[in-house]
Structures are given as structure tokens and as C-alpha cells.
Amino acid sequence: MKKATRVLCAAMAVWGAGVAAADPPAASETSQRLLFSADGGTLTGDHGAGGGSATWLANFAGGEVLGLGLEYQSVADSHWTLGNFNGSVGLGHGATLYAEAHEGSGQNAGESFRYTNLAGGLISKVSAWMSVQLEERYLDIDKDYGHLPKVGLNLHLSKPLLLSLSYAHSFGGNLGTKLGTARLDYYGPGFNWLVGGAYGPVAPAVVNLVGQTLAPAETLREGFIGVGKTFGRTDWQLIGDYQDLPSLKRTTITLNCTWHIAGGHPQ
């Protein structure tokens, strides 16, 4: 169940890294959770960034997952508010179909803009230790827009270790993105950690830098690390993320809390 939560909400935690990778297992009972997230950071030029989100998540006995939430973010002189939707359904034979939508608007140096981030994909288990992910994402944020399809490979190296590799290549717009990501997750009893990185040319929308101007095909170097622990009916996760671009550096710290409010219990 905790993996499903990470899959559907990872974009809120470290969207720049594209870290949604783990394949969600089917639920054996109905359960509900509230996920709270808060982040803060610094950018080159003494600029700040920060925000937060609140999401209601439900697993159903048939393996379906549904999430609804609100999110607020600010970067330098830009800020935006979003309504978020996440959902997934099992297709049988180890396949899961998922979709997500982040829709809203904001202000960039006093000018209004729309924010659209839509995605859908399929995760399919091809063996006991390997699954593949195919995703199509559409972004239309301020002046940046385009499609960002992604292919991913998830390798269960051992029972507690999951290695996730992905590559995203944009088309049909001005994103100019070719981004590769690698992530390693450890899932232990009541404790987990993650570490990874991303590399490749990106547009401002991909790294969530609304209002920041990047030169064409600026190369992103990103590293992230996180730890998580369960306390009673809550799961806590702390993530550090560093983005290095030739014209901009950004450091972000994110704290996530998942509260299991009805049915189920952290294992």
C-alpha cells in the first residue's frame, strides 16, 4: 500500500526528478489515508521557493486507488494553486493502468497563467523481479508546453531493494527535454530510504521553475536522497533534492506525512 502512495504522489515531492517509478500492489482491503507535504528551498540569486499540499487517498478491495488534493507552490516571484487527481486500476496479470491530473493557475511577475500537467500510463509486470512502465505526459505551464512520454524499467534486486530506471523525451512543443533518471529504493520494516539522480536537457516547466528563463537545451544535473520511518499510524518521509543548471542552482527539502485514517495499517 505504501508503494501505491509513492507512485501516485511522487510528483508532488520531487517532480523535477521524475521519481514515480514503483509499481503499486493490489490492495486486499479498503483503506484511506491523508497525505500532507511541505517543501522549502533556495535558488540562485537569493530567491526562495516553497509550498505544500494535502491529498486524500483511498485503496479499494479490487486494487483501485483514488486520490484528490490541493497544492500551492511558489518559486521566486511566481506562485500557483492546483487541484490534483490521481487514480489507478488493476487490469489483471500484473498490469496497472494509472492517470493523474494537476490543473490550476497562478501569477508570474503579476501576469496570470494556466497550469496543466496531465499524465496516463501503464505498469506491467513481466516477471517476478521486473516490470516496465510506459507513460504519456502533457505539460502546458506558462510559456512552456509539449508532450513528455516516458519509458521506465523497475528491477526488484532483492525483497527490500527496487532499482528504477527511466527516460523521457519530449516532442510537439518547446520543452526540448531528454531526461534520464535512476533511483534506488529500500523498503524495510518501518524504515525506508531512497537515492537517485537525473541528467539531461530540460525546459523550465519540467523542473517546475515557472518564471525562470533557461537557455535552450540547458542540461540538468540532479541528485536526491530521502529517508522514511513509520510511527504508529503515520509514515514520515524527508527528501533532499539538488538541481544544478548552468544558469541556476536549486536546493529543496520536502517533508511528507501519510496518516492512515481508516482501514489498513502501516506494515
Secondary structure by P-SEA (a helix, b strand, c coil): caaaaaaaccccccccccccccccccccbbbbbbbbbbbcccccccccccccbbbbbbbcccbbbbbbbbbbbbcccccccbbbbbbccccccccccbbbbbbbccccccbbbbbbbbbcbbbbbccccbbbbbbbbbbbcccbbbbbbbbbbbbcccccbbbbbbbbbbcccccccbbbbbbbbbbcccccccccccbbbbccccccccccccccbbbbbbbbbbbbbbcccbbbbbbbbbbbcccbbbbbbbbbbbbbccccccc
